[in-house]
């Protein structure tokens, strides 16, 4: 364990202690990095000249155009949360599936997935779905634990479905294309939705009283009126999805440019619904500024920590620990996912992505693990960080908008089956890598043994002139 000295393990433990105590992550990382850097200089474990690279690293963070996608997607989600799109989607889809037991729950999952494909932020999806669907499901007699669980789960799908902010951050930390990360997440996203829908169907068959259908007097008759309601909610969503994802997959725009298109599209959609007001824009700008500032400060703190940690051979220490795990690739992936699952009890997804992933990515690459598969797998795992205590933000968002008669115990207990289903998806993705890699473009393989280099002979080459003069 101490083949590379005692400083890397001590530094890692110091970071964990600060996290558990609850100090702000960005400042904790910077403080631990600078403290151990000074200690390393005094003890001869760290070369102080390495700190000269710190200004360049900070400048690289600030000038990273890829990270501009984060404020664009955040602003888009904040506007769409209040523009009326979710209401239109849920009203039409709820009427379509409402006559069936569990139909409202199916509608919530499907609408949550669609919102995830156009907002990219969990907070916007959970709050929007909670405000709209919670009173309706309570009025129709849905089981409270099932109601809170399905709403929270519908919002956390957003973390996995492109254009997820988590995928943008993971792509940046892994040095991979955001477009490839988005393509790799398509398969797991579909699987997660299907697992959730299968669970709803199972409950509807075994406990129909917990998920009653919409009463006849509240249903819209099947016909063109209902179809028109569904299309009115779907068409703007399809347009926005194309603006955000279609342009990326077709190579027409970078993620940053697609995020800008999505932000403009969200403003246009809010205007069409008659809700584009200065207070709405100001609230969206404020939430965007808060989240973006947090991300930048965490990135600066993590780069201070990683510079000192790598300068003390911490990367080799981590590599030595992880490479020796039994089971090869599978053993490494199982250990990493268990570690991240429990780490998510104390850290949010941004902190895990900026702190842990840079330490694990070199080991994964050395073991021959496809980094797109690795990144999507970690993203699937980090869904659970929104759903389990004590820092399950989806549960906090739901608690904040739920009426007093909804107990906190119902919210937390209702999340348990959905966390189990998210863990099931982690296992599926580990044992079935093609669920991620199938959607990626096939790299063209070149057989070097069959490469022939032919040099023309005879009169095909011009004669060489050795009497050249340099003027």
Secondary structure, DSSP 4 states (H G I P E B T S, - for coil): --TT-SHHHHHHHHHHHHHHHT--HHHHHHHHHHHHHHHHHHHTSS-GGGGGGHHHHHHHHHT-GGGHHHHHHHHHHHHHTTSSHHHHHHHHHHHHHTTSTTHHHHHHHHHHHHHHHHH--HHHHHHHHHHHHHHHHHHTT--HHHHHHHHHHHHHGGGTSSS-HHHHHHHHHHT--HHHHHHHHHHHHHHHHHHHHHHHHHHHHH-GGGSPPPPGGGPPPSSHHHHHHHHHHHHHHHHHHIIIIIHHHTTSS-HHHHHHHHHHHHHHHHHHTT---HHHHHHHHHHHHHHHHHHHHHHHHHHHHHHHHHHTTHHHHHHHHHHT-TTHHHHHHHHHHHHHHHHTTTS-HHHHHHHTHHHHHHHHHHTT--HHHHHHHHHHHHGGGGTSSSS-HHHHHHHHHS-TTS-HHHHHHHHHHHHHHHHHHHHHHHH-THHHHTTSPPPPP--GGG-------GGGSPPP-------
